[in-house]
Amino acid sequence: VTAILLALALPSTLPWWLTLLGIAFAIIVAKHLYGGLGYNPFNPAMVGYAFLLISYPRAMTIWLPPYMLSPHPLDLLETLRLIFLEELPTGLSIDAISAATPLEMMRTGLSMNIMISEIRCNPVWGDFGGRGWEWLGNWYAIGGIWLIYRKVINWQIPFAVLGSITLISGFLYMLDSQCHPFPAFHLFSGGTMLGTFFIATDPVTAATTPKGQLIYGAAIGLLVFTIRTWGGYPDAVAFAVLLINMAVPMIDQYTQPRVFGSQI
């Protein structure tokens, strides 16, 4: 599961050896050095992601645009050669085939005092998020709702994460819609839905009490929005989850339900 979640969070053209390095770091360092399954305090997949992002920032920020928008789309064989041999077709460079993600584009545009209405004129934008990215978010959300329906995960954490992002982004959007994106942009861009339903809900590293899960999820959502808006990384799911993982013991301690019949 750790390897799958990490792979879903990585750029599609990341060299194969970096993917293996991230998986090895996540499983060996973030999980087994703490005692193995059930003892790790931090989400292993996000530890592996953060390790790769800090150690290899260039490779971790190379994303391909949607196929129909790419000036030089790669076919399957060319993509495999890029991943396993790090070779591109003659005359192409990595800058020629890559593009900024919607989060990066929005962040860069706002830092240059460009209005959101102008930023969204770029063809990379879809109905409410980046073209292609918003559909990934939709499918992750559908999968997460299915997990809640099947009682594989509790509803509190996803509800709190999405609720806190919606509330704070919606409040700022109402104050100035040309400087703060609509809440749906934050919900369906980047790793929000993947992190909300499949990463933040990790039963080992998440809060365990119902009230604690609401606090835990709300704190993650608040950090995601804060780091995206004012921090150093366009997407912030990994760092938000890891930072709040540190607070889980305290959250659980102060949100334990009172035992019936105990002293006040």
C-alpha positions as semicolon CSV with decimal commas, in nm:
position;residue;x (nm);y (nm);z (nm)
1;V;0,000;0,000;0,000
2;T;0,283;0,241;0,086
3;A;0,445;0,186;-0,254
4;I;0,115;0,239;-0,439
5;L;0,031;0,561;-0,255
6;L;0,380;0,699;-0,309
7;A;0,372;0,608;-0,678
8;L;0,040;0,789;-0,720
9;A;0,193;1,105;-0,574
10;L;0,504;1,108;-0,795
11;P;0,549;1,269;-1,139
12;S;0,472;1,021;-1,415
13;T;0,814;1,056;-1,579
14;L;1,026;1,032;-1,264
15;P;1,330;0,806;-1,327
16;W;1,268;0,452;-1,211
17;W;1,556;0,451;-0,964
18;L;1,418;0,756;-0,783
19;T;1,084;0,581;-0,742
20;L;1,258;0,276;-0,595
21;L;1,471;0,498;-0,371
22;G;1,162;0,675;-0,236
23;I;0,981;0,346;-0,172
24;A;1,287;0,199;0,003
25;F;1,323;0,507;0,223
26;A;0,953;0,502;0,309
27;I;0,945;0,135;0,405
28;I;1,288;0,095;0,567
29;V;1,337;0,431;0,739
30;A;0,984;0,559;0,796
31;K;0,826;0,225;0,888
32;H;1,065;-0,051;0,997
33;L;1,318;0,161;1,187
34;Y;1,032;0,259;1,419
35;G;0,943;-0,102;1,489
36;G;0,747;-0,210;1,185
37;L;0,378;-0,211;1,104
38;G;0,169;-0,029;1,361
39;Y;0,455;0,158;1,530
40;N;0,549;0,427;1,278
41;P;0,442;0,777;1,391
42;F;0,462;0,930;1,042
43;N;0,284;0,831;0,723
44;P;0,551;0,631;0,534
45;A;0,436;0,728;0,185
46;M;0,452;1,098;0,269
47;V;0,793;1,056;0,433
48;G;0,918;0,903;0,108
49;Y;0,760;1,183;-0,094
50;A;0,910;1,455;0,128
51;F;1,250;1,285;0,111
52;L;1,246;1,286;-0,269
53;L;1,112;1,641;-0,291
54;I;1,384;1,778;-0,064
55;S;1,666;1,567;-0,210
56;Y;1,572;1,585;-0,579
57;P;1,357;1,899;-0,622
58;R;1,425;1,932;-0,994
59;A;1,309;1,582;-1,083
60;M;1,009;1,607;-0,849
61;T;0,874;1,921;-1,015
62;I;0,871;1,796;-1,375
63;W;0,510;1,731;-1,473
64;L;0,371;1,661;-1,818
65;P;0,075;1,869;-1,940
66;P;-0,245;1,698;-2,057
67;Y;-0,180;1,505;-2,379
68;M;-0,402;1,728;-2,593
69;L;-0,222;2,043;-2,471
70;S;0,135;1,919;-2,504
71;P;0,334;2,071;-2,793
72;H;0,542;1,752;-2,805
73;P;0,335;1,462;-2,666
74;L;0,529;1,145;-2,593
75;D;0,403;0,804;-2,699
76;L;0,426;0,498;-2,476
77;L;0,769;0,387;-2,598
78;E;0,916;0,736;-2,564
79;T;0,776;0,765;-2,213
80;L;0,928;0,432;-2,111
81;R;1,265;0,537;-2,254
82;L;1,246;0,858;-2,050
83;I;1,165;0,669;-1,730
84;F;1,413;0,383;-1,763
85;L;1,691;0,531;-1,978
86;E;1,636;0,904;-1,916
87;E;1,646;0,964;-2,291
88;L;1,425;1,194;-2,496
89;P;1,360;1,199;-2,871
90;T;1,620;1,390;-3,072
91;G;1,572;1,764;-3,053
92;L;1,359;1,764;-2,740
93;S;1,455;1,878;-2,391
94;I;1,276;1,813;-2,065
95;D;1,166;2,178;-2,055
96;A;1,001;2,138;-2,396
97;I;0,771;1,856;-2,285
98;S;0,696;1,964;-1,926
99;A;0,467;2,235;-1,793
100;A;0,371;2,401;-1,468
101;T;0,091;2,239;-1,269
102;P;-0,226;2,443;-1,214
103;L;-0,118;2,509;-0,854
104;E;0,223;2,635;-0,968
105;M;0,066;2,845;-1,241
106;M;-0,183;3,001;-1,001
107;R;0,085;3,068;-0,739
108;T;0,326;3,224;-0,991
109;G;0,056;3,439;-1,147
110;L;-0,067;3,573;-0,815
111;S;0,290;3,650;-0,705
112;M;0,319;3,866;-1,019
113;N;-0,006;4,048;-0,929
114;I;-0,195;3,892;-1,220
115;M;-0,569;3,863;-1,167
116;I;-0,723;3,517;-1,144
117;S;-0,954;3,593;-1,439
118;E;-0,642;3,646;-1,653
119;I;-0,462;3,340;-1,517
120;R;-0,759;3,121;-1,604
121;C;-0,743;3,225;-1,970
122;N;-0,468;2,966;-2,015
123;P;-0,599;2,653;-2,194
124;V;-0,465;2,435;-1,912
125;W;-0,769;2,528;-1,703
126;G;-1,081;2,315;-1,695
127;D;-1,419;2,390;-1,542
128;F;-1,297;2,452;-1,187
129;G;-0,940;2,323;-1,175
130;G;-0,661;2,215;-1,403
131;R;-0,771;2,022;-1,710
132;G;-0,716;1,656;-1,633
133;W;-0,630;1,722;-1,269
134;E;-0,991;1,790;-1,175
135;W;-1,096;1,450;-1,311
136;L;-0,829;1,278;-1,105
137;G;-0,971;1,456;-0,802
138;N;-1,322;1,341;-0,892
139;W;-1,218;0,976;-0,915
140;Y;-1,022;0,989;-0,590
141;A;-1,327;1,143;-0,422
142;I;-1,554;0,869;-0,558
143;G;-1,312;0,605;-0,433
144;G;-1,295;0,771;-0,093
145;I;-1,672;0,791;-0,061
146;W;-1,689;0,421;-0,144
147;L;-1,440;0,348;0,136
148;I;-1,657;0,545;0,379
149;Y;-1,968;0,360;0,259
150;R;-1,791;0,027;0,312
151;K;-1,676;0,147;0,657
152;V;-1,311;0,100;0,565
153;I;-1,239;0,457;0,681
154;N;-1,430;0,693;0,908
155;W;-1,601;1,002;0,772
156;Q;-1,461;1,243;1,029
157;I;-1,114;1,297;0,881
158;P;-1,220;1,355;0,515
159;F;-1,508;1,575;0,629
160;A;-1,278;1,787;0,846
161;V;-1,000;1,818;0,586
162;L;-1,231;1,921;0,302
163;G;-1,446;2,133;0,532
164;S;-1,157;2,339;0,667
165;I;-1,013;2,396;0,319
166;T;-1,356;2,498;0,190
167;L;-1,427;2,735;0,479
168;I;-1,100;2,926;0,476
169;S;-1,067;2,940;0,096
170;G;-1,433;3,037;0,062
171;F;-1,398;3,315;0,318
172;L;-1,095;3,464;0,141
173;Y;-1,263;3,419;-0,198
174;M;-1,558;3,625;-0,078
175;L;-1,319;3,898;0,038
176;D;-1,135;3,917;-0,296
177;S;-1,221;3,677;-0,578
178;Q;-0,937;3,807;-0,797
179;C;-0,663;3,723;-0,547
180;H;-0,798;3,400;-0,395
181;P;-0,922;3,106;-0,605
182;F;-1,266;2,952;-0,569
183;P;-1,272;2,669;-0,308
184;A;-1,324;2,402;-0,576
185;F;-0,982;2,489;-0,718
186;H;-0,813;2,389;-0,392
187;L;-1,029;2,079;-0,353
188;F;-0,970;1,937;-0,701
189;S;-0,612;2,048;-0,771
190;G;-0,292;1,879;-0,665
191;G;-0,310;1,598;-0,414
192;T;-0,604;1,719;-0,206
193;M;-0,844;1,432;-0,273
194;L;-0,574;1,164;-0,272
195;G;-0,438;1,296;0,056
196;T;-0,780;1,342;0,213
197;F;-0,922;0,996;0,155
198;F;-0,620;0,769;0,118
199;I;-0,332;0,927;0,314
200;A;-0,469;1,133;0,603
201;T;-0,692;0,839;0,701
202;D;-0,400;0,601;0,763
203;P;-0,516;0,414;1,077
204;V;-0,164;0,392;1,223
205;T;-0,067;0,759;1,205
206;A;-0,406;0,933;1,230
207;A;-0,596;1,032;1,542
208;T;-0,814;0,754;1,681
209;T;-1,095;0,926;1,872
210;P;-1,395;1,072;1,685
211;K;-1,339;1,422;1,822
212;G;-0,966;1,389;1,768
213;Q;-1,017;1,289;1,405
214;L;-1,216;1,607;1,344
215;I;-0,938;1,817;1,498
216;Y;-0,671;1,621;1,313
217;G;-0,845;1,659;0,977
218;A;-0,922;2,027;1,026
219;A;-0,559;2,097;1,114
220;I;-0,438;1,919;0,801
221;G;-0,678;2,117;0,582
222;L;-0,571;2,444;0,743
223;L;-0,202;2,364;0,686
224;V;-0,262;2,257;0,325
225;F;-0,424;2,590;0,246
226;T;-0,170;2,792;0,446
227;I;0,136;2,635;0,284
228;R;-0,016;2,656;-0,063
229;T;-0,102;3,022;-0,020
230;W;0,193;3,158;0,176
231;G;0,449;2,876;0,199
232;G;0,730;2,758;-0,023
233;Y;0,555;2,468;-0,203
234;P;0,254;2,489;-0,438
235;D;0,112;2,160;-0,308
236;A;0,139;2,093;0,063
237;V;-0,044;1,771;0,141
238;A;0,267;1,574;0,237
239;F;0,406;1,836;0,473
240;A;0,065;1,906;0,626
241;V;0,008;1,537;0,702
242;L;0,357;1,488;0,847
243;L;0,338;1,796;1,068
244;I;0,001;1,698;1,213
245;N;0,120;1,337;1,258
246;M;0,352;1,481;1,524
247;A;0,053;1,620;1,712
248;V;-0,152;1,298;1,707
249;P;-0,044;1,171;2,055
250;M;-0,146;1,501;2,212
251;I;-0,473;1,513;2,017
252;D;-0,563;1,160;2,128
253;Q;-0,468;1,230;2,488
254;Y;-0,696;1,532;2,520
255;T;-0,991;1,391;2,324
256;Q;-1,034;1,054;2,495
257;P;-1,404;1,008;2,580
258;R;-1,476;1,007;2,950
259;V;-1,527;0,659;3,093
260;F;-1,879;0,622;3,231
261;G;-1,873;0,627;3,609
262;S;-1,525;0,783;3,638
263;Q;-1,454;1,075;3,866
264;I;-1,497;1,425;3,726
